[in-house]
């Protein structure tokens, strides 16, 4: 077990009960303040630790880090150092923050300059994303959608249990949590009409997803095995892949979603490292039929991460679903192996979405499409209003928590408010 993952560790920095960011987490992100341009930081409790300051004051001496590695607009150069080197930095940060270490704790000037209250920072996109791939890896979600729109007895298409289905998405419209989203417009075909109309989306939906970020460039023509896949994955974020269901219904045959998806996807700002998630490994669902050899794997490749979806803000929050990342039928190693088996090359900062994560019960579904069964079964919010899909003015927030042995590793909020169409 990594020393930084020890559940007994305590920090000299105050970490409130229920915080997403205890000393066992230490996620990486990019932040700016009124006085600082965008630089790399680590979350601890209700503070952000300025990695540029620590580097310049010699706290990372001996790690062989390149000059200016943290003084960057994105984390790409840092994570390109590889999981091993990034893990060494996380271990060093953990040392500096431990209650029994006085290097930073007793250096009053350094402590006050290195630790910045979260309310004083603005979080930025953590990585520059070269490519975005979205998978479709939840059996429960795929079954629900297949049941809803096709033959319930044959809800899964014949290929679904043989390969991780996926498609390439748009990177320019991936935004950081807190960014407002305008309701998309496009062609919609109403049930009682022979021709489509042009309209603002009437069935706007969220999709509860998680995404992993790669930390290596691979050569075109090469492939990554399930055995080596984890060496190429730096960490994870929450992902809301907003979806315009009525636009999608009309456009998706024969090539899949286009305007229904490319208007916006929201990610959480802190990248929780795979090293921090190591204690939360679990077995995945039994895969039947047996997969082809290039998709076979050994060990526990799923992660027990509790997820929830909230509509509303503050006292008006309503939790509309609770799910878990452990339900994923296809794991990340299989996704990456399949993605590259044809010679597709990886790039540092690539984002790979899990696809909507649904559990076995209605209370664990990952989209309004499923929760309201395409609008036929509206839900009631705490303020008394009803929802079939997402309305203008609604704020949707995704949250994720991995908890074990008294340690609570969180991802921070992944939120977006829907504004009317422009």
N, C-alpha and C positions, 0 to 999 in steps of 0.2 A: 504493500500500500504506500502510495505517495505520502510523504510527511505532511504535505499541505492539505491532505484529505482527512487527517486525523480528527475524528469527531470530538476529541477532548480539547482541541485547540481553542484558546480564547485570545481576543485581541485587546490591546490597550485603547484602540479606537472604540467608542461606544457604538454598539450594534443593537438597535431596539429589538424587542421581542417581535417575532413575525417578519423581520426584515428579509428581503430577497437576497441580501448580499452579506452573509457572514464571512468570516475569514476562510472558511472551506470553499467558498465560491471563487471570488476574485476574477470576475469577467472583465474582458477588455472592450474598450470603446473609444470613440473620438468625441471630444468635447471642446467647446470654446466658452470664453467668458467675456465680460466687458473689456478686460485688459489683455487676454490671451487669444491668439489666433488658434485655429483648430489643431489640437495635438492629441496624443494618445494618453489614455488614463485607465485606471482600474477602479471598480466600485467596491467600497467597503462601508457597510452601514448606510448612513445618510451623507456620506462624503465621496468625493472623487479624488483619487491619488494621482498627482501629476507626474507621469513617468519621465517627462523631459527634465523636470527639476531634479529628480532623483539621479538620472543619468549624469547630468552636468555637475552634480555635487559628489560624484564618485561612488554612489551606493551600488552601482552595477559593475564596478571595476572587477576584472577577472573573468567576466562572462564572455569576453570577446565580441561584444556587440558593435556593429558599425557606427561611426559618428552620425548623429542626426536621425537615428533609426526611429525615434519616437516623435520627432519634430516633423510630422507628416500630416497631410490632410486626410489620408486613409491609412488603414492598418496593413494594406497589401505588402509593403516592403518588410514589415515585421513578421507577418505570418509566413512569408516566403522563406524565412530562415528555417522553417520546418518545425514539426511538433516537438522534437527533442529540445531544441534551443528555446522555443517559446515556453516549454515546460520548465526549463531552468529559470527563466525570468519569473514565472509564477511562483516557483519555490522560493526564490529570493525575496519577492514581495511578501510572501507569507512569513518568512523569517523576520522581516522588518516590522511587520504588524503584530507579531506575537507578544503577548503580555509579559513574557520573560526576557524580551530583547529590548535593550535600552538605546540602541544605535540611533534610531530616529525618535523614539519616545522621549528621550531626555535632551534632545537637541531642539530647544524651543523654537528658534528661528526657522529651522528646516521644517519642523513639524507644522508650523502655522502656514508656511508658504506651500508645502507639498499637499496638504489636505484642504480641499475646497468644498464647502457645503453644496449639496446637490441643487439647492434652490438658486444658486448663483451661476449654474452652468446651463448651456444649451447643448443638447446632444445632437450630433451630426451622423450622417450615414457612416457606419463603421468601416465599410470596405467599398472600393470602386468595383462594381459587379460587371465583369466582362460578358458573362453568359448566365442565363436563367433557364433551368429545366424544372418542370413540374410533373411529378409522378402521380399515380392513381392507385395507391398501395394499401388502402383500407378495404378489406373484404366486405365489412358491414356497410360501408358507404356505397361501394360499387353494387352490392346486392340491392340496397334500397333504391338506388337510381334505376337499376335494371328492372326491378319490380314495378316501379312507378311508370316507366315509359315503354317497357317491352313486355315480354312474356314472364310472369312471375315464376313459372316453373323452370325457366332458363334465363335467370336474371343476369348471370355472369356470361360474358361472351367467351367463346371457346379458347381464346388465347390467354385469358386473364390469369389463370393459375399456372401458366407456363413461363411467363415473363413479366417483369415490372413495366407496366404500361406507362408511357410518359410522352410529353411533348415539349417543344422549346417555346419559351415565352418571351416577353418584352422586358428589357432591363431599364429603359429610360423612365418608365413610370413606376418603378419600385421606389417607395418613399419611406421616410422614417416615421415612427410612431408620433402622433400628434399633428400630422399633416392633414388638413381638411381635404375631403374628396368630393368633387362635384358629380352629381348623378349623371351617368352616361346617357348618350342618345344613340339611336340607330334604327334599323328596320325591325319591325315587329309584325308578325302575322297573327291577328286575332282569330280565335276559334271559329267564328261565324263569318269569316271573310275569305274570299278566294285570293286576294292580293294583299301584300304587306303595306303597312303604313310607316311613316317616319315619326318617331315619338321618343320622348324621354322614357327610360327604362321604368317599367311598372312592377317588376319583380326583382328588385335589387337585393342581393344576398351577400353574406360573409361566407368564408370557408376557414374553418379551424385547421391550421396546418403548423408544422414545424419545418425548419429548413436547416440544412448543414452547409458549411462553407469550406471549400477546398483550399489547401495551402501549398500546392505544388503545381508546377508546369510539367506536362508530359509530352512526349514526342508524338506528332501525328503518325498514325499507323501502329502505335503501341497500344497495349491494353493493361488495365489494372485488375488483378485477381481479387477475389473476396478475401484472401489471406493478407494481401498488402493494402487493402482499401483504407484501413484505419490510419495508416501512416500519412494519407493524403487529406485527412479531414481534421480541420482545426477546432471547430466548435459549432454551436447551434444557436439559432434565434427563433422566436415565434414569428409566424407568417399568417397574415390574413389576405388570402388571394380573392379579393372582392369579385363578385360574379353577377352579371346581368342575365338572369335566367331566361327571360323572354327573348332577348336578342340572340342568346345562344341557341335556343330551340330552333330558330329559323335559319341560322347561319352554319350550324356545325357540320351538316352533311355537305360534301364528303370529306372535308379536310380538318374538321374540328373547330374549337372556339377561336375567335379572332377579336372583334370589337367587344365581345362579351367579357373578355379578360384583360385586354391590353390597356385599359384606362387607368388602372391603379392596383398595386399590391403593397401592403404595409408590413414592415418588419420592426421588431423591437430593437433598440439601439445597442444593447449590451450582448456581446458574443460570449456565451457560457462555453468554456473549453470542454472538449471531450475528456480531458484529464480530470476536471472537476466532477464530471458525470460518471466516472468509472465505478463508484460504489453502487450505482443504481442499475447496473446491468441485470436483465432478466431473460428468461427463455421467451422466444417468440411463439406464435401459433404454429401448430403442426402443419407442415406443408405437404399436401396430397393433391395430385400425384407427385411422385419424386421429381425434383427439378433436374435439368440437364447439368452435367458435371461442372461447367463454368460458373453455375449459380449455387453450387453446394458450398457449405461453410461449416466450420466447427466453432463451438463455444456459444456463449450468450451474446447475442448481437442486438437485442431490443433493450429499451430503457424504460424504467418505471417513472414516468413524468406525468403527474396529474395536471389536467387542463380544464379550464372553464371559459365560458363565453358570457359576457355581461352586456346588456343593453341599458343605456342610461348613465347618468353621472351622479356622484355623491349619494345623497339620501334616496335618490330615485333609481339607483342601480337595481336591476333584476338579473339574477343568474338564470340563463335560459338553458344551459347545458353544462354537464361535467363529463369529461372524457379522459382518455389516457393514451399516451404515445405507445405504450406497450402493446396495444391492439394491432399495430401495423403488421400486415401479412408479409410484405417484402421489406427487409431491413436495409439499412444504408449501404452496407457492404455489397449486397446483391444489386442494389440500384446502381452503384458506381461501376461494378463489374459489367453489368449489362450495358450501361451507358457507353463504355469504352471498348466493348468486345469487337466492335467493327472498326477500331482504330481511331475513334474520336479522341482528340487530345483535351486534357484538362488545363485550366488556367487558374492562377492564384486569384482567389476572390469569387470564383464561380458560386452561384447560389442554387441549391437543389431542394425544391419543395417536396414534402411528403405526399401531397394530395390531402383532401379532406379527411380528417381523423374522426371516425364514428365508432362508438362502442355498440354492444349488443342490444341495449335498451333505448327507448325513445329519449330518456333523460340524458343520454350520452351521444346523441347525434351531433354532427359537426357543422350543420348548415340549416338555414331556415327552410330550405327546400324539403329537407327530411323532417325537421321538427314540426312543421305545419302541414306536412305531406302535400307540397305544392300549393299551399294556401287554403286547402280544404278544411284544416283543423287549426284555426287561429289560436294563439296563446295570449294570455292576459299578463300585462306587466304590473308591477307593484303600484303604479299610479292609477290603475284601473283601465288604462287604454289597452286596445288589442293590436296585435301585429300578425300579419300574414307574411310580410316581407319587411325590409328595412325602409323607413320613411325619412323624408328630409328632416334634419334636425336631430336625428338619432346619433348617438355615439356608441360605437361597438368597441369593446375591449376584450382582448384575449389575455389570459394569464396562465403561467405554467410553474409548477412547483414539484421538485423531487425531494422527498422526505424519507429519512432513515436514520436510526440511531441518534435521534435528537438533533440531527442536522437538517436544515431546510434550505435547499438551493433553489433560488428563483430566477426568473428571466426579466423581471420588470414588466411594465404594461406594454401592450401592443394595441394602440388606440387610434381610431379615426372617426371624425364626425362627418356626416353626410350633408352636403349643401345642395341647394337646388341646381338644376342644369343651367349652364351658361347660355 
